[in-house]
């Protein structure tokens, strides 16, 4: 007659703020709750604003992060906030890949047109020589 009987694995449910914290998608449970209250979380394409909203395996969660939206599918509820390897088993990442960017090599990104920006050390020394500075204190 225990009240806290084990639920079948398919029916296990957990609060969204706890789940986000256990899955290591938010740094703390309070930040997870604030994120939900701010409307940054959608469950099955429905905006949720209550941290007490329950999620279960099979639910698809869309989480708005700073630079992108993350889409994950809940695989199981969490029992604790463990290491990343353990938390990774709580969800399946369904985030679409970012759009392809224009391919450029490392050197094309690192160089700039001559004369643009700050002078290099070599250019500064040449300028100092032109102006008559030797770089040593002259007494």
Secondary structure, 3 states (H helix, E strand, C coil): CCCCCCCCHHHCEEEHHHHHHHCCCCCCHHHHHHHHHCCCEEECCEECCCCCCEEECCCEEEEECCCCEEEEEECCCCCCCCCHHHHHHHEEECCCCCCCCCCCCHHHHHCCCCCCCCCCHHHHHHHHHHHCCCCCCCC
